[in-house]
Amino acid sequence: MTDCTYCGAPVEPHDPVYVDELVDGERTTTGRFCNYACLTATSRRPG
């Protein structure tokens, strides 16, 4: 199973959200979140 980038919970049993970014011209998954709450909490964290 894949762990949530924010809370460490397995993402598969939830409604997962994956974040992709372009890295060297290629689409790459840079974050995995078990739900939108963890994604939102990550984006609001300082730094």
C-alpha positions as MATLAB code, in Angstrom:
seq = 'MTDCTYCGAPVEPHDPVYVDELVDGERTTTGRFCNYACLTATSRRPG';
ca = [
       0.000    0.000    0.000;
       1.021    3.592   -0.578;
       1.271    5.926    2.424;
      -0.193    9.429    2.589;
       2.466   12.124    2.224;
       0.902   14.073    5.110;
      -0.382   11.621    7.727;
       1.210    8.302    6.736;
      -2.111    6.415    6.450;
      -2.583    4.015    3.511;
      -4.225    5.953    0.666;
      -5.944    3.052   -1.128;
      -8.851    2.517    1.357;
      -9.824    6.202    1.007;
     -10.590    8.509   -1.902;
      -6.935    9.227   -2.720;
      -5.594   12.385   -4.318;
      -2.336   12.282   -6.281;
      -0.289   15.387   -7.059;
       1.826   15.373  -10.212;
       4.388   17.961  -11.294;
       6.581   18.361  -14.339;
      10.127   17.310  -13.465;
      12.655   17.645  -16.281;
       9.781   17.763  -18.755;
       8.158   14.566  -17.471;
       5.017   14.220  -15.377;
       6.014   12.807  -11.969;
       3.891   11.984   -8.909;
       5.227   14.165   -6.091;
       2.551   13.607   -3.446;
      -0.051   11.059   -2.390;
      -2.849   11.975   -0.021;
      -5.586    9.816    1.547;
      -8.129   12.628    1.104;
      -8.525   16.326    0.353;
      -8.177   17.241    4.059;
      -4.579   15.971    4.138;
      -3.842   17.692    0.816;
      -5.245   20.975    2.160;
      -3.343   20.647    5.454;
      -0.109   20.101    3.542;
      -0.641   23.160    1.345;
      -1.291   25.328    4.430;
       1.843   24.184    6.294;
       4.550   26.853    6.524;
       7.640   26.219    4.426;
];
